[in-house]
Amino acid sequence: MISEKANFRMRAALHAIRPGAVVLPDSLAAIVANGWIEHPSGAYLLRSMFEGYCRDGPGDDLLGYEARVNGWGIPGMDDLAELLGVSMAYARACLRVANRPVTALFSISEPYDNVIPVTTKVTFWVERPGVPYLREFENDGQPLMVLSSEETDFLYASGDEQEKAMAETAEALGREGLTRQEAVARVNEFWGEPSRRWALLYGGWIGQQTGEHWARLIVKA
């Protein structure tokens, strides 16, 4: 399972643009197909990215090295929704073929001359205790999304308020007779529908209703 967490600017962008299903371009599909390798240093790298990387080695910063090597800029397309959809699909596809938990960062470049956006960028690293890659996230000036294959309960909570609302929804479903595992799965399934996520979750609606309200909608869905 892959979780995603979007900061304020990314939630606003996806709420407005609402990308749909896409097909990965051949160049990105080839990166996914080439898979991952473990560097002698212990760094976990996309094979295609490592084979094309000819700069510095990892030194003492494995996480930073992974983020540098695995980073890939995706040029702007005629359709902004397609660009965002391709970027997220690429991140998810790479995470699915990894054989260990990996974190991805998807970001949108700042606009120049009112042309939005120039590119997006997707990079990957393995989380290590006490070594944060992102020091600011929610209020960063750039639209950011973190995707991860690390285990977690609620896959689409972008902050404490959303996680609390999802937990209350799961509790309400539990009162309807579902086990904890079943309730969490139903919450994730409900918010896993992209159109619902862009419109309601990223539009800020989840905190405006009770867990019982969302549980009723889930039961009816």
HELIX and SHEET records of a PDB file:
HELIX    1   1 PHE A    8  ILE A   17  1                                  10    
HELIX    2   2 ASP A   26  ASN A   34  1                                   9    
HELIX    3   3 ARG A   47  GLU A   51  1                                   5    
HELIX    4   4 LEU A   62  ASN A   70  1                                   9    
HELIX    5   5 LEU A   80  VAL A   97  1                                  18    
HELIX    6   6 ASP A  160  ARG A  175  1                                  16    
HELIX    7   7 ARG A  180  GLY A  192  1                                  13    
HELIX    8   8 PRO A  194  ARG A  196  1                                   3    
HELIX    9   9 ARG A  197  LEU A  201  3                                   5    
HELIX   10  10 ILE A  206  GLN A  208  5                                   3    
HELIX   11  11 GLY A  211  LYS A  220  1                                  10    
SHEET    1   A 5 SER A   3  ALA A   6  0                                        
SHEET    2   A 5 LEU A 144  SER A 148 -1                                        
SHEET    3   A 5 THR A 103  ILE A 108 -1                                        
SHEET    4   A 5 THR A 119  TRP A 125 -1                                        
SHEET    5   A 5 TRP A  72  PRO A  75 -1                                        
SHEET    1   B 2 TRP A  36  GLU A  38  0                                        
SHEET    2   B 2 TYR A  44  LEU A  46 -1                                        
END                                                                             
